[in-house]
Amino acid sequence: MNRILKITAMAAFAGMFLGLAAPAARAQSIAELDAAYVAEIQRNSQTVSHREGLRNTIERVLECAANGRIEVALVGMADVSDWVIDAWSRTEKEYQEVSISRYGMELDARQPGVRTDFYRFRTIRKNGEVAETLFQDIRKSKKAAMICTFVDGDPTGQDKPLATVLENLLAAVEEGQITMQPVSYVEAPQRLDQLWKKHAPAINDPALVRVERFTTDTADGEDTYWKLFYRDPNGGYEQTMLVWHDRMVYCDLNGRIIVE
């Protein structure tokens, strides 16, 4: 509860806008990810809180935050699209109080209109529970995708470890910062090599594997996330892995997402 109140207060006081420009290549990768995610939502009429939605949102937060293209602000109901409000109201019919944070992610500084908005509703229910639900605003199709829900600080539904990682990253965006540093595969920790080889035994050339170290810096200290990426030079195959605290968060094998 204290952390929720702390985050809400800081967002209201500061708003927080990180103003560094994102490289075009990275913006393109995020745009491609958005297109894939919209397609996934259109294929699934049910509420999206599944593994792919969580994975895609984690990718966005890491990439955009590390490149300074996230604006965080405390907003009112009038600032949120009707279809997002409708999606929230279907799950929270009786409540005492609600506050809303908007995470606006600009994919390319040269294209300020290319933006993905997420809204986190912090709802105090009449029974005293505090529910936090994250939605993505799919403006093009006027739909809202529910990414994950926490009740009294605990994730609900499937893939709770992924939801926990996403919650930690959002807290880092609001309370501090996220930075990224490229690292050569041979200089990365041995644990990364073990996990990568376990799920990619056929990829023998480490020079083809891109490694990025994401560091979150908040009042509670620093934390580290490792992202490994491989793309077949001949096309047709991609693999991404995210590691946190020496454990694999997920591994995306050409669209098939596995967790441990």
SULPE-V868598 format. One record per backbone hydrogen bond with DSSP energy under -1.0 kcal/mol. NH is the residue of the N-H (numbers start at 1). CO is the residue of the C=O. If there is no record, write none. Layout:
nh | co
NH | CO
NH | CO
This chain:
nh | co
5 | 1
6 | 2
7 | 3
8 | 4
9 | 5
10 | 6
11 | 7
12 | 8
13 | 9
14 | 10
15 | 11
16 | 14
18 | 70
27 | 23
28 | 24
29 | 25
30 | 26
31 | 27
32 | 28
33 | 29
34 | 30
35 | 31
36 | 32
37 | 33
38 | 34
39 | 35
40 | 36
41 | 37
42 | 38
43 | 39
44 | 40
54 | 50
55 | 51
56 | 52
57 | 53
58 | 54
59 | 55
60 | 56
61 | 57
62 | 58
63 | 59
64 | 60
65 | 61
66 | 62
68 | 65
69 | 64
71 | 104
72 | 16
73 | 102
75 | 100
79 | 76
80 | 77
85 | 81
86 | 82
87 | 83
88 | 84
89 | 85
90 | 86
91 | 88
92 | 88
96 | 124
97 | 124
99 | 122
101 | 120
102 | 73
103 | 118
104 | 71
105 | 116
106 | 69
107 | 114
111 | 108
114 | 111
115 | 113
116 | 105
118 | 103
119 | 135
120 | 101
121 | 133
122 | 99
123 | 131
124 | 97
125 | 129
128 | 125
131 | 123
132 | 150
133 | 121
134 | 148
135 | 119
136 | 145
137 | 117
138 | 143
139 | 137
143 | 138
145 | 136
147 | 134
150 | 132
151 | 154
152 | 130
154 | 151
156 | 149
163 | 159
164 | 160
165 | 161
166 | 162
167 | 163
168 | 164
169 | 165
170 | 166
171 | 167
172 | 168
173 | 169
174 | 170
175 | 171
176 | 172
177 | 217
179 | 215
181 | 213
183 | 211
187 | 184
192 | 189
193 | 189
194 | 190
195 | 191
196 | 192
197 | 193
198 | 194
199 | 195
200 | 196
203 | 200
204 | 202
208 | 205
209 | 206
210 | 229
212 | 227
213 | 181
214 | 225
215 | 179
216 | 223
217 | 177
218 | 221
221 | 218
223 | 216
225 | 214
226 | 243
227 | 212
228 | 241
229 | 210
230 | 239
232 | 237
235 | 232
239 | 230
240 | 252
241 | 228
242 | 250
243 | 226
244 | 247
247 | 244
249 | 242
250 | 242
251 | 258
252 | 240
253 | 256
254 | 238
254 | 252
256 | 253
258 | 251
